[in-house]
Amino acid sequence: MAQINSVEIKNVPEYIDVGDNESDIDVEVKITFHKIDIKLEMAYILDVIIYDIHGPLDVPVVMANWKDTKVIPITQGRKDKYMGFAKLELTVSKEIEILILPVTLKLGKLTENDSHILRRLDVFATLTPAVGRCSKWSAEFESYLLH
């Protein structure tokens, strides 16, 4: 079992030129791993998703499925805008890992619903272990009842 200790956005520009389609930022994620993770050299996938927040934070629902993990936001007001993501596959080798993930965002691209004054960025990080829960529904099956 692992614990994400912190998630921080690094080097976000103080000012963004409207029309600038490439803003490079870094996301720093600090993770502490359990001794069993280290002993077994457990594999994980780290997903980081960057949002431009438009009111109360959306509630993220994580559908973990190894390389196909999805994060679905549940809106509590104005919908937060998805800006981009990064994904990293890692093998545990030490107790504390500090990872830097580079992400290129289109911070200067504006749409009708965007604030034309400010970007309020937030990052959601989720760590999916190789050994964990897997779930899947069967195909639908129908059978007729005889009376």
C-alpha positions as CSV (number, residue, x, y, z in Angstrom):
1,M,0.0,0.0,0.0
2,A,1.2,3.5,-0.8
3,Q,0.4,7.0,0.3
4,I,0.6,10.1,-1.8
5,N,2.0,12.7,0.7
6,S,1.9,15.8,-1.5
7,V,1.1,17.0,-5.0
8,E,2.5,20.4,-6.1
9,I,2.4,22.3,-9.4
10,K,5.8,23.8,-10.1
11,N,6.9,26.6,-12.4
12,V,3.4,27.9,-13.4
13,P,3.9,31.2,-15.2
14,E,2.6,34.2,-13.2
15,Y,1.4,35.7,-16.5
16,I,0.0,33.8,-19.5
17,D,-0.2,35.3,-22.9
18,V,-3.6,34.8,-24.5
19,G,-3.1,32.6,-27.5
20,D,0.0,30.9,-26.1
21,N,-0.7,27.3,-26.7
22,E,2.3,25.8,-24.9
23,S,2.9,26.3,-21.3
24,D,5.3,23.8,-19.7
25,I,4.7,23.0,-16.1
26,D,6.0,20.3,-13.7
27,V,4.0,18.4,-11.2
28,E,5.9,17.1,-8.2
29,V,4.4,14.1,-6.4
30,K,5.8,12.7,-3.1
31,I,4.9,9.1,-2.3
32,T,5.6,6.9,0.6
33,F,5.6,3.1,0.0
34,H,5.0,0.3,2.4
35,K,7.8,-2.2,3.2
36,I,5.9,-4.9,1.4
37,D,5.8,-2.8,-1.8
38,I,9.6,-2.4,-1.6
39,K,10.2,-6.1,-0.9
40,L,7.9,-7.2,-3.8
41,E,9.1,-4.5,-6.1
42,M,5.5,-3.6,-6.7
43,A,4.5,-1.9,-10.0
44,Y,2.2,1.1,-9.9
45,I,0.9,3.6,-12.4
46,L,0.7,7.3,-11.4
47,D,-1.9,9.4,-13.1
48,V,-2.0,13.2,-12.6
49,I,-4.9,15.2,-14.0
50,I,-4.8,19.0,-14.2
51,Y,-8.0,21.1,-14.0
52,D,-8.8,24.8,-14.2
53,I,-11.2,25.2,-11.3
54,H,-14.5,27.1,-11.8
55,G,-16.0,27.1,-8.3
56,P,-16.2,24.3,-5.8
57,L,-13.9,21.4,-6.7
58,D,-15.5,18.6,-8.7
59,V,-15.6,15.3,-6.8
60,P,-13.3,12.8,-8.7
61,V,-14.5,9.2,-9.1
62,V,-11.6,6.9,-9.9
63,M,-12.2,3.8,-12.0
64,A,-8.9,2.0,-11.5
65,N,-8.1,-0.4,-14.3
66,W,-4.3,-0.4,-14.5
67,K,-3.2,1.4,-17.7
68,D,-6.8,2.3,-18.5
69,T,-7.6,4.1,-15.3
70,K,-10.3,6.8,-15.7
71,V,-11.1,9.8,-13.5
72,I,-14.7,11.1,-13.9
73,P,-15.5,14.4,-12.2
74,I,-18.9,14.8,-10.5
75,T,-19.7,18.5,-10.7
76,Q,-20.9,20.5,-7.7
77,G,-21.7,23.7,-9.6
78,R,-19.7,25.1,-12.5
79,K,-17.9,22.3,-14.3
80,D,-14.1,22.4,-13.8
81,K,-12.2,22.4,-17.1
82,Y,-9.9,19.5,-17.9
83,M,-6.5,20.9,-19.0
84,G,-4.3,17.9,-19.4
85,F,-2.7,14.8,-17.8
86,A,0.5,12.8,-17.3
87,K,1.0,9.1,-16.7
88,L,4.0,7.3,-15.3
89,E,4.6,3.6,-14.7
90,L,6.9,2.9,-11.9
91,T,8.4,0.0,-9.9
92,V,8.9,0.5,-6.2
93,S,12.5,0.4,-5.0
94,K,12.6,2.7,-2.0
95,E,10.4,4.0,0.8
96,I,10.0,7.6,-0.3
97,E,9.8,8.6,-4.0
98,I,9.7,12.2,-5.3
99,L,8.6,12.2,-8.9
100,I,8.6,15.2,-11.3
101,L,6.2,14.8,-14.2
102,P,6.5,17.4,-17.1
103,V,3.2,18.5,-18.6
104,T,2.5,20.8,-21.6
105,L,-0.8,22.7,-21.3
106,K,-2.6,25.1,-23.5
107,L,-3.1,27.7,-20.8
108,G,-3.5,30.6,-23.2
109,K,-6.3,29.0,-25.2
110,L,-9.6,30.6,-24.1
111,T,-13.1,29.3,-24.7
112,E,-16.5,30.9,-24.0
113,N,-16.9,29.6,-20.5
114,D,-13.3,30.4,-19.3
115,S,-12.3,33.2,-17.0
116,H,-10.5,35.9,-19.1
117,I,-8.6,37.1,-16.1
118,L,-7.3,34.1,-14.1
119,R,-6.4,30.4,-14.3
120,R,-6.9,28.5,-11.0
121,L,-5.1,25.2,-11.6
122,D,-5.3,22.2,-9.4
123,V,-3.9,18.7,-9.8
124,F,-5.5,15.4,-8.9
125,A,-3.1,12.4,-8.5
126,T,-4.1,8.8,-8.3
127,L,-1.8,5.8,-7.9
128,T,-3.0,2.4,-9.2
129,P,-1.2,-0.8,-8.0
130,A,-0.6,-3.8,-10.2
131,V,-2.1,-6.0,-7.5
132,G,-5.4,-4.6,-6.5
133,R,-9.1,-4.9,-7.2
134,C,-10.3,-5.7,-10.7
135,S,-14.0,-5.5,-11.6
136,K,-16.1,-6.1,-14.8
137,W,-19.7,-6.6,-15.6
138,S,-20.8,-9.6,-17.7
139,A,-22.8,-9.1,-20.9
140,E,-26.5,-8.9,-20.3
141,F,-28.4,-12.1,-20.4
142,E,-32.2,-12.6,-20.7
143,S,-34.2,-15.7,-19.9
144,Y,-38.0,-16.2,-20.2
145,L,-40.1,-17.4,-17.3
146,L,-42.5,-20.3,-18.0
147,H,-45.8,-20.3,-16.1
